[in-house]
């Protein structure tokens, strides 16, 4: 029996995966405390990986905490480039 190269990261490729990515994207893009550009959201086991550029309007914003409030997201791998002021 041959193992798939992805066998250690079993994750269903179904509507729930897409739905979680969509909810995360919608939550970040609709936040009044953030301006997001080039956002990429990828589903991973137990959470999501975020990539893109984020301009914060409020230093107290915790992107990870915002995303973890979404059902199905327990872990956030945050690769966002965050800038304040002009960027």
C-alpha positions as CSV (number, residue, x, y, z in Angstrom):
1,X,0.0,0.0,0.0
2,X,1.4,3.4,-1.0
3,X,0.9,6.4,1.2
4,X,-0.3,9.6,-0.4
5,X,2.2,12.5,0.0
6,X,-0.7,14.3,1.8
7,X,-1.7,11.4,4.1
8,X,-0.2,13.1,7.2
9,X,-2.4,16.1,6.7
10,X,-5.8,14.5,6.1
11,X,-8.4,17.2,5.4
12,X,-11.6,16.9,3.6
13,X,-11.8,18.9,0.4
14,X,-15.5,19.7,0.6
15,X,-17.9,22.6,1.0
16,X,-17.0,23.0,4.7
17,X,-13.3,23.8,3.7
18,X,-14.4,26.4,1.2
19,X,-17.0,27.8,3.7
20,X,-14.4,28.3,6.4
21,X,-12.0,30.0,4.0
22,X,-14.9,32.2,2.8
23,X,-16.0,33.1,6.4
24,X,-12.4,34.0,7.3
25,X,-12.0,36.2,4.2
26,X,-15.3,37.9,4.8
27,X,-14.6,38.6,8.4
28,X,-11.2,40.2,7.7
29,X,-12.4,42.2,4.7
30,X,-15.4,43.6,6.5
31,X,-13.5,44.7,9.6
32,X,-13.6,48.4,10.2
33,X,-10.3,48.1,12.1
34,X,-8.3,46.6,9.1
35,X,-7.6,47.3,5.5
36,X,-6.6,44.1,3.8
37,X,-5.1,43.6,0.4
38,X,-3.9,40.6,-1.5
39,X,-5.5,38.3,1.1
40,X,-5.0,34.5,0.7
41,X,-6.7,32.1,3.1
42,X,-5.8,28.5,2.9
43,X,-7.4,25.7,5.0
44,X,-5.1,23.5,7.0
45,X,-5.7,20.9,9.6
46,X,-7.6,22.6,12.6
47,X,-7.4,26.0,11.1
48,X,-6.2,28.4,8.4
49,X,-3.0,30.0,7.0
50,X,-3.3,33.7,6.2
51,X,-1.1,35.6,3.7
52,X,-1.4,39.2,2.5
53,X,-1.0,42.8,3.5
54,X,-2.9,44.3,6.4
55,X,-3.1,47.9,7.4
56,X,-4.3,48.3,11.0
57,X,-6.3,51.3,12.1
58,X,-6.2,50.3,15.8
59,X,-3.1,48.8,17.4
60,X,-5.3,46.7,19.7
61,X,-6.6,44.5,16.8
62,X,-5.6,40.8,17.3
63,X,-6.2,39.2,13.9
64,X,-5.6,35.7,15.2
65,X,-8.2,36.2,17.9
66,X,-10.7,37.5,15.4
67,X,-10.2,34.5,13.1
68,X,-10.3,32.0,15.9
69,X,-13.8,33.1,16.7
70,X,-14.9,31.4,13.5
71,X,-16.3,27.9,13.9
72,X,-13.8,25.3,12.7
73,X,-10.7,27.5,13.2
74,X,-8.6,26.5,16.2
75,X,-5.1,27.4,14.8
76,X,-4.0,30.4,12.7
77,X,-0.8,30.4,10.9
78,X,-0.4,34.1,10.4
79,X,1.9,35.2,7.6
80,X,0.3,38.6,7.1
81,X,2.5,41.7,6.6
82,X,1.1,44.2,9.1
83,X,1.7,47.9,8.8
84,X,0.4,51.0,10.6
85,X,-0.1,54.4,9.2
86,X,0.9,54.8,5.5
87,X,1.9,51.7,3.8
